[in-house]
Amino acid sequence: MSRRQAGQGLGYLADDAAERAVYVVSVAAELAGMHPQTLRQYDRLGLVSPARTSGRGRRYSHRDVERLRRIQSLSPEGINLEGIRRILALEARVEELEADNARMRSREAVVQRVFAAAADGEVQVVAPGRQGRGPAARRPEAGRARASATGAAGTAGGVSTALVPMGRWH
């Protein structure tokens, strides 16, 4: 088993490394390909918000440097700083909404389960995509024939079953 060594690239960063504020202005400026004064200006304008030391010195994280690079990529396209600020805010909002959407979809998957209840009270989760009582439920003529053959709709082998969707209750 190999041990991780410092300086082995981004694939070896700790989980919180992107958020850790470790770069001073001169190093962050060099990593972003900008002049240090440009970073200070962007801080004043609110385009980037580096962490502060107890002496009020700026410390930039890897994520801050990536944001600076994004700002730099938008400038040559003729977008002014206010436009860039708005674009970055919208991109951040899109990320938030996508995360919210993923959380809601995972919750919805749990809520949209379908349960089958037998006459004896046993409840089972029906496999996704399996709705109704099998092929007979999709063919009305087969369903009528089955109902008359069993004596009552939903009985099979003497055990009555029913599908009950457990969705939102309004």
C-alpha positions in Angstrom: 0.0 0.0 0.0 1.4 3.4 -1.0 1.3 6.4 1.4 0.1 9.7 0.2 2.8 12.3 -0.2 2.5 16.0 -0.2 2.6 17.5 -3.7 1.1 14.5 -5.5 -1.6 16.5 -7.2 -5.2 17.4 -6.7 -6.3 13.7 -6.6 -4.7 13.4 -3.2 -6.2 16.5 -1.5 -8.0 16.1 1.8 -11.8 16.3 1.7 -11.8 19.9 3.0 -8.8 21.0 1.0 -10.8 23.0 -1.5 -12.2 25.2 1.3 -9.1 25.6 3.3 -7.8 29.2 3.0 -4.0 28.7 2.7 -2.8 30.9 -0.1 -1.6 34.5 0.5 -2.4 37.1 -2.1 0.8 36.8 -4.1 0.5 33.0 -4.4 -3.2 33.1 -5.2 -2.5 35.8 -7.8 0.2 33.6 -9.4 -2.0 30.5 -9.4 -4.9 32.5 -11.0 -2.6 34.3 -13.5 -3.5 37.8 -12.2 -1.8 40.7 -10.6 -2.1 40.8 -6.7 -3.8 44.2 -6.9 -6.5 42.7 -9.1 -7.3 40.2 -6.4 -7.6 43.0 -3.9 -10.0 44.9 -6.2 -12.1 41.8 -6.7 -12.3 41.4 -2.9 -13.5 45.0 -2.5 -16.1 44.5 -5.3 -17.3 41.2 -3.7 -16.4 39.0 -6.6 -14.3 36.8 -4.3 -14.3 36.7 -0.5 -11.1 35.3 0.9 -10.8 34.3 4.6 -9.0 36.7 6.9 -6.2 36.1 9.4 -6.2 37.7 12.8 -4.1 40.5 11.3 -6.7 41.1 8.5 -4.5 39.5 5.9 -6.3 37.7 3.0 -6.0 33.9 2.7 -7.4 32.3 -0.5 -8.6 28.7 -0.8 -8.4 26.5 -3.8 -12.0 27.2 -4.5 -11.3 31.0 -4.4 -8.5 30.5 -7.0 -10.9 28.5 -9.2 -13.4 31.4 -8.9 -10.7 33.9 -9.9 -9.9 31.8 -12.9 -13.6 31.8 -13.9 -13.7 35.5 -13.5 -10.6 35.8 -15.7 -12.2 33.6 -18.4 -15.3 35.8 -18.6 -13.5 39.1 -18.8 -12.0 38.6 -22.4 -15.5 37.9 -23.6 -16.4 41.5 -23.0 -18.4 41.0 -19.9 -18.0 43.8 -17.3 -17.4 43.1 -13.6 -21.1 43.6 -12.7 -22.1 41.1 -15.3 -19.5 38.7 -14.1 -20.8 39.1 -10.5 -24.3 38.3 -11.7 -23.2 35.3 -13.8 -21.3 33.9 -10.8 -24.4 34.4 -8.5 -26.6 32.7 -11.0 -24.2 29.8 -11.4 -24.1 29.4 -7.6 -27.9 29.5 -7.5 -28.1 26.8 -10.3 -25.8 24.6 -8.2 -28.0 25.0 -5.1 -31.2 24.3 -7.1 -29.6 21.2 -8.7 -28.7 19.9 -5.2 -32.2 20.7 -3.9 -33.7 18.9 -6.9 -31.5 15.8 -6.3 -32.6 15.8 -2.6 -36.3 16.1 -3.6 -36.1 13.3 -6.2 -34.6 11.0 -3.6 -37.4 11.8 -1.2 -40.0 11.5 -3.9 -38.7 8.0 -4.8 -39.4 7.0 -1.2 -42.9 8.7 -1.2 -43.9 7.2 -4.5 -43.6 3.6 -3.5 -46.6 1.3 -4.1 -47.6 -1.3 -1.5 -49.7 -4.4 -1.9 -51.8 -5.5 1.0 -53.1 -9.1 1.2 -56.4 -10.0 2.9 -54.4 -11.3 5.9 -53.0 -7.8 6.4 -49.4 -8.4 5.2 -48.0 -5.4 3.3 -45.3 -5.6 0.7 -43.6 -3.1 -1.5 -44.4 -3.6 -5.2 -41.4 -3.5 -7.5 -41.0 -0.2 -9.5 -42.8 -0.3 -12.8 -45.2 -3.0 -11.7 -48.6 -1.4 -11.4 -51.9 -3.1 -11.1 -52.5 -6.8 -10.8 -50.2 -8.0 -13.6 -51.0 -8.4 -17.3 -54.8 -8.8 -16.6 -54.9 -5.2 -15.3 -53.7 -3.9 -18.6 -56.2 -5.8 -20.7 -59.8 -5.1 -19.7 -61.2 -8.2 -21.3 -58.7 -10.4 -19.5 -59.4 -8.7 -16.2 -63.2 -9.4 -16.6 -62.5 -13.0 -17.4 -60.1 -13.3 -14.4 -62.6 -11.6 -12.1 -65.4 -13.9 -13.1 -63.1 -17.0 -12.8 -61.9 -16.1 -9.3 -65.3 -15.0 -8.1 -64.2 -11.5 -6.9 -61.8 -9.0 -8.3 -58.3 -9.2 -6.8 -58.4 -12.7 -5.4 -55.8 -15.1 -6.4 -55.5 -18.5 -4.8 -58.0 -17.5 -2.1 -56.0 -14.5 -0.9 -57.4 -11.0 -1.7 -54.9 -8.3 -2.7 -55.1 -4.6 -3.4 -52.6 -2.0 -4.5 -52.5 1.1 -2.4 -50.3 4.1 -3.6 -48.7 5.7 -0.6 -48.3 9.2 -2.0 -48.9 12.7 -0.7 -52.1 13.1 1.3 -54.0 16.3 0.5 
